[in-house]
Amino acid sequence: MAHALKSAPVAFAPAAVSSATSRAESVLARHRRAGPVEQFGVDAGSNEAVEGLATLVMDVFRETRDPEAFELLVDLRRDFLMRRVRFRVRQLGAALDADEVFQDVLVNVYRYPDRFDARRPGAFRAWVSMIIDNAIRRRFRKRVSAPELVLTPDDELCRAEDVRAREPVDEAARREAGEEAAAAVGILLAAYWQAFASLNDRERLVLHLVEVEGRRYAEVAERLRIRPEALKMVVFRARRRIHDRLTVMFSRAGGA
């Protein structure tokens, strides 16, 4: 990936494109994949065949994370990607650096290929067009304090987009939010256990019977030979002490 990202975003000469095409076909053969003519029934040498080849190489990368497949994908479609980025930047009138947007697009393609669907020859073209629009939207939001920019997909994107799938950025945000929530719960449980351990033996036993084993107050009161009203007071005070200790811990940690 590092080689692909550091390469200058310039259009390839026909010979270079032909070389990338031959290498891409070799990668498909190595992974026992049919070419675009066999897979999609398109005409050899047509634009659909070129787009189909990029789609199949992207699908290989999705399944294998083969860095060679990713670099070949960039070699095959670099010219199209740069034209698309520049066109969308001009169309939206956004004062953005097209080269920076291009790098954002490559990073997103590399990091979030899981939702790619290779059932159509133009799948990569439509999928990466959506990524380009989202990359421009994110950069536009950072630079301008204005109402949200709404980008309307073109006809091709409408035909190709899988509405059931999350966008790559949304998927990453969901995973990050899940990791943050899991870390927060772990901290809370550790603090709760420390607060619980500070209770006396009787309070810990009562909370365990009531909150862990789910026993009724009357049953626990009979076991401890105290009145149910007294047991409720023990539970209340134990919970209150835990709450107070947690409040002190998080206040000291700056998380009040």
Order of alpha helices (4+ residues) and beta strands (2+ residues): alpha-alpha-alpha-alpha-alpha-alpha-alpha-alpha-alpha-alpha-alpha-alpha
